[in-house]
Amino acid sequence: MKKRWDEPYLKKTKYNDRIRLKTGTFLHTYCPHCGKSLIEDNKIVLTAVNMEGEEGRLELSPYLNIFEHRSTINIPPKMELKDLKCPHCKESLVHPEVRCGYCDSKTAQLMVAVVQKRVPFLICLRKGCKWHGITPEDEEILIRDSSDEW
C-alpha cells in the first residue's frame, strides 16, 4: 500500500477513519479575508491591538499546541486583546460569534492548511489562554490531537 505524503503529520483514529492532527504539526496559516500567508520567518505574524488601542506585531508559533509568542507591544498576562488583524489587508480577524471554550474571551479566526484544504482555525484573544479549535463542520474531517471527545 502506497504511503500518503502527509502521513508523518497525521494519525488515524478508530472512529470512522477520521484523521487527528499531531501536536507539533506545522500549520500553514492564511488570512480568511485576503488569503495571503501569515507565515514569516517560521512564525505566524499578526497585528495585535491591546485594550489601550496600541498596535504592534504579534508572532505566534505555527506549530499545533506550541504556545510560544512574542509581541512588540505590552500585553499583560490574562489581558484580552481588543483586536487582531491581518498584517497584509488590515482586516480584523475577530470572529463575531465564537467565544473561547475555556475563558469566554473573543476569538480570532485564521485559515490553516495541513492536509489538502484550508479550514477555519480559531484562537483565543486572551494572553495565556491556550484554547484553540476548528469549526464543528470541519471537526467531522479533522480532530485535534488534544480533543477530549475521542
C-alpha positions as a Markdown table, in Angstrom:
| # | Residue | x | y | z |
|---|---|---|---|---|
| 1 | Met | 0.0 | 0.0 | 0.0 |
| 2 | Lys | 1.4 | 3.4 | -1.0 |
| 3 | Lys | 2.1 | 5.8 | 1.9 |
| 4 | Arg | 0.5 | 9.2 | 1.9 |
| 5 | Trp | 2.8 | 12.2 | 1.7 |
| 6 | Asp | 1.2 | 13.7 | 4.8 |
| 7 | Glu | 1.5 | 10.5 | 6.9 |
| 8 | Pro | 4.2 | 11.9 | 9.3 |
| 9 | Tyr | 1.7 | 14.7 | 10.3 |
| 10 | Leu | -1.5 | 12.6 | 10.7 |
| 11 | Lys | -2.6 | 9.7 | 12.7 |
| 12 | Lys | -5.7 | 7.6 | 12.1 |
| 13 | Thr | -8.4 | 7.3 | 14.8 |
| 14 | Lys | -10.6 | 4.2 | 15.2 |
| 15 | Tyr | -13.9 | 6.1 | 14.8 |
| 16 | Asn | -14.9 | 6.5 | 11.2 |
| 17 | Asp | -11.3 | 6.5 | 10.0 |
| 18 | Arg | -11.0 | 10.2 | 10.8 |
| 19 | Ile | -7.7 | 11.9 | 11.0 |
| 20 | Arg | -6.2 | 13.7 | 14.0 |
| 21 | Leu | -3.6 | 16.4 | 13.9 |
| 22 | Lys | -0.5 | 15.5 | 15.9 |
| 23 | Thr | 0.9 | 18.0 | 18.4 |
| 24 | Gly | 3.8 | 19.9 | 16.7 |
| 25 | Thr | 2.2 | 19.8 | 13.2 |
| 26 | Phe | 3.1 | 22.9 | 11.2 |
| 27 | Leu | 0.0 | 24.9 | 10.4 |
| 28 | His | 0.3 | 26.7 | 7.1 |
| 29 | Thr | -1.7 | 29.8 | 8.1 |
| 30 | Tyr | -3.6 | 32.3 | 5.9 |
| 31 | Cys | -5.8 | 35.3 | 6.3 |
| 32 | Pro | -9.5 | 34.4 | 5.8 |
| 33 | His | -10.1 | 37.8 | 4.1 |
| 34 | Cys | -7.2 | 38.3 | 1.6 |
| 35 | Gly | -5.9 | 34.7 | 1.5 |
| 36 | Lys | -2.3 | 35.7 | 2.0 |
| 37 | Ser | 0.1 | 33.6 | 4.0 |
| 38 | Leu | 0.6 | 34.8 | 7.6 |
| 39 | Ile | 3.9 | 32.9 | 7.9 |
| 40 | Glu | 7.1 | 34.9 | 8.0 |
| 41 | Asp | 10.4 | 33.6 | 9.2 |
| 42 | Asn | 8.8 | 30.4 | 10.5 |
| 43 | Lys | 6.3 | 32.4 | 12.7 |
| 44 | Ile | 2.6 | 33.4 | 12.3 |
| 45 | Val | 2.8 | 37.2 | 12.1 |
| 46 | Leu | -0.3 | 39.3 | 13.1 |
| 47 | Thr | -1.1 | 42.9 | 14.1 |
| 48 | Ala | -2.3 | 43.0 | 17.7 |
| 49 | Val | -4.3 | 45.8 | 19.3 |
| 50 | Asn | -4.3 | 45.9 | 23.1 |
| 51 | Met | -7.0 | 47.5 | 25.3 |
| 52 | Glu | -5.2 | 50.8 | 25.2 |
| 53 | Gly | -5.5 | 50.9 | 21.4 |
| 54 | Glu | -1.8 | 50.4 | 20.9 |
| 55 | Glu | -0.9 | 48.4 | 17.8 |
| 56 | Gly | 2.1 | 46.1 | 17.4 |
| 57 | Arg | 3.5 | 43.0 | 15.8 |
| 58 | Leu | 2.5 | 39.6 | 17.4 |
| 59 | Glu | 4.4 | 36.5 | 16.5 |
| 60 | Leu | 2.9 | 33.1 | 17.3 |
| 61 | Ser | 4.3 | 29.6 | 16.8 |
| 62 | Pro | 2.9 | 27.9 | 13.7 |
| 63 | Tyr | 3.2 | 24.5 | 15.4 |
| 64 | Leu | 0.0 | 23.0 | 16.8 |
| 65 | Asn | -0.1 | 23.1 | 20.6 |
| 66 | Ile | 3.2 | 25.0 | 20.9 |
| 67 | Phe | 2.3 | 28.3 | 22.6 |
| 68 | Glu | 5.4 | 30.4 | 22.1 |
| 69 | His | 4.8 | 34.0 | 21.3 |
| 70 | Arg | 6.4 | 37.4 | 21.1 |
| 71 | Ser | 5.0 | 40.9 | 20.8 |
| 72 | Thr | 6.3 | 44.5 | 20.2 |
| 73 | Ile | 3.5 | 45.9 | 22.5 |
| 74 | Asn | 2.7 | 45.3 | 26.1 |
| 75 | Ile | 0.2 | 42.5 | 26.6 |
| 76 | Pro | 0.0 | 41.7 | 30.3 |
| 77 | Pro | -0.9 | 38.2 | 31.4 |
| 78 | Lys | -4.6 | 37.4 | 31.1 |
| 79 | Met | -5.3 | 40.5 | 29.1 |
| 80 | Glu | -7.8 | 40.0 | 26.2 |
| 81 | Leu | -6.7 | 41.7 | 23.0 |
| 82 | Lys | -9.1 | 44.4 | 21.7 |
| 83 | Asp | -8.4 | 43.2 | 18.1 |
| 84 | Leu | -6.2 | 41.0 | 16.0 |
| 85 | Lys | -5.6 | 42.0 | 12.3 |
| 86 | Cys | -4.1 | 40.7 | 9.2 |
| 87 | Pro | -0.8 | 42.5 | 8.5 |
| 88 | His | -1.5 | 42.5 | 4.8 |
| 89 | Cys | -5.1 | 43.7 | 4.3 |
| 90 | Lys | -5.5 | 45.1 | 7.9 |
| 91 | Glu | -8.9 | 43.4 | 8.3 |
| 92 | Ser | -10.0 | 42.2 | 11.7 |
| 93 | Leu | -9.7 | 38.5 | 12.4 |
| 94 | Val | -12.0 | 38.6 | 15.4 |
| 95 | His | -14.8 | 36.1 | 15.0 |
| 96 | Pro | -18.2 | 37.8 | 15.5 |
| 97 | Glu | -19.9 | 34.9 | 17.3 |
| 98 | Val | -17.5 | 32.2 | 18.6 |
| 99 | Arg | -16.2 | 32.7 | 22.2 |
| 100 | Cys | -13.3 | 30.9 | 23.8 |
| 101 | Gly | -14.2 | 27.4 | 25.1 |
| 102 | Tyr | -12.1 | 27.9 | 28.3 |
| 103 | Cys | -12.4 | 31.6 | 29.4 |
| 104 | Asp | -15.2 | 33.0 | 27.3 |
| 105 | Ser | -13.0 | 35.7 | 25.6 |
| 106 | Lys | -13.3 | 36.8 | 22.0 |
| 107 | Thr | -11.6 | 34.6 | 19.4 |
| 108 | Ala | -9.9 | 35.2 | 16.1 |
| 109 | Gln | -10.3 | 33.1 | 13.0 |
| 110 | Leu | -7.3 | 32.2 | 10.8 |
| 111 | Met | -7.3 | 29.7 | 7.9 |
| 112 | Val | -4.9 | 26.7 | 8.2 |
| 113 | Ala | -3.9 | 24.2 | 5.6 |
| 114 | Val | -2.5 | 20.9 | 6.9 |
| 115 | Val | -3.8 | 18.2 | 4.6 |
| 116 | Gln | -5.1 | 19.4 | 1.2 |
| 117 | Lys | -7.6 | 22.1 | 2.0 |
| 118 | Arg | -7.8 | 25.2 | 4.2 |
| 119 | Val | -10.1 | 25.1 | 7.2 |
| 120 | Pro | -11.0 | 27.8 | 9.7 |
| 121 | Phe | -8.9 | 27.7 | 12.9 |
| 122 | Leu | -10.0 | 29.7 | 16.0 |
| 123 | Ile | -7.7 | 31.1 | 18.7 |
| 124 | Cys | -8.5 | 32.8 | 22.0 |
| 125 | Leu | -7.6 | 36.5 | 22.3 |
| 126 | Arg | -6.7 | 36.4 | 26.0 |
| 127 | Lys | -2.9 | 36.2 | 26.7 |
| 128 | Gly | -2.1 | 32.9 | 28.4 |
| 129 | Cys | -5.2 | 31.1 | 27.4 |
| 130 | Lys | -4.4 | 28.0 | 25.3 |
| 131 | Trp | -7.8 | 27.4 | 23.8 |
| 132 | His | -7.9 | 26.9 | 20.1 |
| 133 | Gly | -10.1 | 24.9 | 17.8 |
| 134 | Ile | -11.8 | 24.3 | 14.4 |
| 135 | Thr | -15.4 | 24.7 | 13.5 |
| 136 | Pro | -17.8 | 21.9 | 14.2 |
| 137 | Glu | -18.3 | 21.3 | 10.5 |
| 138 | Asp | -14.5 | 20.8 | 9.9 |
| 139 | Glu | -14.3 | 18.7 | 13.1 |
| 140 | Glu | -16.0 | 16.0 | 11.1 |
| 141 | Ile | -12.9 | 15.7 | 8.9 |
| 142 | Leu | -10.1 | 16.7 | 11.3 |
| 143 | Ile | -9.9 | 16.1 | 15.1 |
| 144 | Arg | -7.4 | 18.0 | 17.2 |
| 145 | Asp | -4.9 | 15.8 | 19.0 |
| 146 | Ser | -5.9 | 17.2 | 22.4 |
| 147 | Ser | -9.6 | 16.7 | 22.0 |
| 148 | Asp | -11.4 | 15.2 | 25.0 |
| 149 | Glu | -14.1 | 13.9 | 22.7 |
| 150 | Trp | -12.1 | 11.0 | 21.4 |
